[in-house]
Amino acid sequence: MKKHLLLLSFLLLSVVTCFGQEKHIFSLSKNDFLLDGKPFQIISGEMHPARIPREYWRNRIQMAKAMGCNTIAVYIFWNYHEATPGVFDFKTGNHDIAEFIRICKQEGMWVMLRPGPYVCAEWDFGGLPSWLLKTPDIKVRCMDSRYMSAVTRYIARLSAEVKPLLCTNGGPIIMSQIENEYGSYGNDKVYLETLRKLWLQNGINVPFYTADGATSYMLEAGNIDGAAIGLDSGSSDEDFDQATKRNPNVPSFSSETYPGWLTHWKEKWAKPDTGGLKKEITYLLSHHKSFNLYVIHGGTNFSFTAGANAFSAIQYQPDLTSYDYDAPINEQGQPTPKYYMLRNLISKYVKYKIPEVPKAVEAISIPPVTLTPLTSIWQQLPKPHLSAQPQPMEYYGQDQGLMLYRTQLIGHKKGTLTITEPHDYAMVFVDGKFIDTVYRDGGKWDIKIPESSSKNPVLDILVEGMGHINFAQHIIDRKGITDWVTLNGMTLMNWQIFPLPMNEQFISTLKAKQPGKDDNKGLFFKGTFELPKTGDTYFDLSNYSKGVVYVNGHNLGRYWNTGPQQRLYCPASWLKTGRNEIVVFDFHQNEAKTISGKTTLE
């Protein structure tokens, strides 16, 4: 009988092992993370499924493993999965977060979950859904009941996806983060504890951690008792001493060690000193500190997902479409010299074997493509909304793209026009004639309106949202015209408001119509090109001014000739052998130019 029981136990164990469902306990001791009771050093590389073409998920995870990582940190962007209130997408394309985590498991990697609800991440609105902003006086990242009602629904739905993937259930998830860098924003401990309670109520039973700057006030406001302490970043004894002072009874780690950095429009590419990074990683490895590289691979802010920074009421710094981040694995998935430096360094400290570096994904060049005018934005206007004064995009259920505001000039016909506030880039027209642009950054929102021959001139203000602010105190950031418009101090009334979301659905409904003789701004251009084979490429927009690019219906993102980014990444899966189509919307270009495909970002 004992032999039969032993055989049955062996068979059951074999089945469990075969299907990768062995359960593990990840826990916190005073000084260490413990995996099944033994000290475990987390060597993590962060990447975001929403920023990586799905067909490359496995490759990027394998690349992280081949650099020496044993863990993948994963941000989940709430607004990416609940774009419409109550309507969730966790299955289509890049939204299938459970599949990404399963691939991590298959590749022998542990997972640290960073589910928000707020994440920052240089992502639009820090991952919060912009439909929250339809409520005029809503407050976020606190116990505002309207915000918390939406958060409760999100946590319940996400928990259903990730609960089977916890290490306690045989999955790879070992820890989950509460909020993100909350000590840089607020001090509502009731809010943080409520989030923890919601996760626990929904079955998330792995240890929690918080992540904050290594300063006493940030850690006091952002960490909660019992949660491991993440430091953004932790690179010295002094940093880790701050964590010990906050709570000596839980382990701490560098939850964001920065191998690269973000870049805004109008800046030079951020390329931090590699020597400093090597020193930091050497410290962490030699002191057996756990750490997470933010990011090991950045990817791309496809479509309108890029966020923005603002550290004053009039400052605004939108992020690039590229999220290359000067990371060890570049935007297109290629290993960089920084990658090999880190791989060699990590290999000197870890006991496990680091696999060979996977073969790089091929990039292709595309000869110049000739484009021709397709139509203008003026010929694609929908039925307008009527409003006494301008209203922001979110009040009409629109989160990004363009909004056209139109009224007649009655009383004052010329003088100083003031837009309060333009979020974020506005073009002003009178009777169809372009007058000037107004950019949000800097607070200079006045332009001169010349005299017109019309009795009641028509004023048009075409406004582009360039990404909701994702960090610090100014994240309540509605798009379009957010307050009022005056001419010589007189408030302009009775507006027509035309929503122009510029998303893929909107572009698919464009009707070809030759632009009129006065349509010299806001033009669409279209071209086709043939490919004998597909591959990743970067479309070069250096011949164009400012706008958005669509390839075979896919929104590649924004471009702007202010730089530094002149090329937009297009994955091979968005191209086809044979005929391909490219559509460009440009604010200022009035003449069609060529576009070519390059093999690198720069």
PyMOL commands that set and color helices and strands:
alter all, ss='L'
color gray80, all
select helices_A, chain A and resi 2-18+49-51+54-66+78-81+93-95+97-106+124-127+130-134+145-165+167-169+182-184+189-201+216-222+237-246+274-286+337-347+377-380+393-396+472-474+504-508+572-574
alter helices_A, ss='H'
color red, helices_A
select strands_A, chain A and resi 26-28+33-35+38-39+43-46+71-75+110-114+173-177+208-212+228-231+252-257+291-293+308-309+317-318+366-370+372-376+385-387+402-408+415-423+425-430+433-439+446-449+458-464+480-487+490-491+495-500+523-531+537-540+546-551+554-560+567-570+578-586+594-598
alter strands_A, ss='S'
color yellow, strands_A
deselect
rebuild
show_as cartoon
